[in-house]
Amino acid sequence: MIKYTLTLLSIIISISTNAQTHDYSKAQYLSTYFLGGQRCGDNDSWLHGACHTTDGQSVGKDLSGGWHDCGDYIKFHVTSAYTALTYLYAYDKFPETYLDEYSQAFSAPPSNGIPDILDEVKIETDYLMKCINGATIYWEIGGEEDHNSFKEPVTHSLENLYNGSNIRPVRSATEGHSNAFGDAAAALALMAVKYNQFDSSYAQSCLTAAQVYYQTGKINQSATADYNNFAYSFMNLSETNDNMGMAAAMLYKATGTTTYLLEAENYASSLSAWVNLTYHSLDPMLFIELYVITGNTTYLNNVESLVNGFTNESCGYYHSSNWGSIRDAGCAAFIAALYHQQTNDVEAYNFVKTNVDFILGSHGEISIDAPANMSFLIGYNELGGGYPNYPHHAAAFGKSVNDWALYTQESNTTGSVPFEHELTGGLAGGPESACSDFYDKIDNFISNEYCSYYNAGFTGAVAYINNIENNALFINHYESNNDISIFPNPANNFVIIEGDILKSEVIIYNSFGKIVSQFFPVENVLKINLEIYSKGIYFLNIKNDKKNKTIKLIKT
């Protein structure tokens, strides 16, 4: 890739010559909101009622909560902990575009003073902490029986699918499982860092739990294995140094203890520079973090090698597998975004943007089920090509009776059985072949299933673009505003500016850098009516002969 530093001018030129056709803020919001639909337990999911509240009764412990894995109801540490970590890692690296638009309950307004991403991830970190019982850690709930029903979650919870009982099996360990436990330790340690300003007691609980997971993963270090001949062979993963290394790095971030850093670097020394980010390989994320901490360019060079190998298909996105190709493209885009943040490599950013734009609909016809401009993110239709309507997802199908009969009918004739709910924010698996073979059918679990972890890398990538596109114009004079106050912010009806603004020029720009309003205050207080403004991000530029200051304003 070409190596040179992007100047403010080059960013402005890029934005000006490539008209923004996507609403990245909306895409980021939807992909975060999706997690609320994946909630298990009595956790106020916007998609369904309280479900699987008896989880853990077989071992005498409350293990309700957390996230469902995909369109069924199994709970795996090996994917859910990765999901929590990846969402949090993007928030840690570029937090500016992560807003507080709702409360945790039903992922709905009003805002509660905590970024929505933390409200959503806390559902999983609460559950991860529940799963510790002394020296025992519970790492999986449910099993093959969860595929023997396509009922909606509440009804499924009441079915006697488990040896004549509705109490689901629980699997536990006192050692090993280092991939799953390493990811859990990393997610909890990073949550401890990010949540501390909101609840220091909760943050400390996360940190304590992270240390338990990490120490357990170090005992007879080995990977989570398949159990009971269950057809989840993907869980039989041999590499664990990436997971444990990321756990050590996040524990170093949370504690400053040098031993953790030394262990993270030791784990990283055996890892490959050629593996994309997935739920079973955190190699590039660990390399980025160690470069940020140590400045050792060897780690960055490893990521450079990986990013240099990312190539787009002729239709405009990175395709590496038939199963979950959009998931993999989102992860590759996220790693390229993290790399761009450190290097300003223009080709890396172009790769991020082309992949995110493809996912959001910037493409020609892929298949009869994926026409030109169709978004693979449910609920996002800015280009008018629609989005998938028939996901392989039991909760969205929403049937409480005759589930398999109705499923079969819908499988035979797509669109014949109405879905009870839209799976808002769900990210499709994607085309099975490069630039072709996407099937929007309820029975297609290769291109049309929707999983918690499918969204994780994509959300980070779209958040990064949102940050660049909406803030780049003002990076040369974005500074502290301690002599000027602006409130409320976010705001709905009006905003008040107080401070040294007399004889200043106050200009409001939209996220494209266009002037939408201009004011000349005659005193040190200015009230601005926002009712005529659309919802979104704006920039208040205040300048006079002494200052030139820009403050971000969010209109809700």
KAWO-V243758 format. One record per helix or strand of 2 or more residues. SS is the DSSP state (A for helix, B for strand). FROM is the first residue (numbers start at 1). TO is the last residue. If there is no record, write none. Layout:
# KAWO-V243758
{{SS,FROM,TO} {SS,FROM,TO}}
This chain:
# KAWO-V243758
{{A,8,17} {A,24,37} {A,57,59} {B,75,76} {A,77,93} {A,95,97} {A,105,107} {A,116,130} {B,132,133} {B,136,141} {A,144,147} {A,153,158} {B,170,173} {A,178,195} {A,200,218} {A,233,235} {A,241,255} {A,258,268} {A,283,294} {A,297,309} {A,325,343} {A,346,359} {A,394,397} {A,403,412} {A,454,474} {B,484,487} {B,494,499} {B,505,510} {B,515,519} {B,525,529} {B,536,543} {B,548,555}}
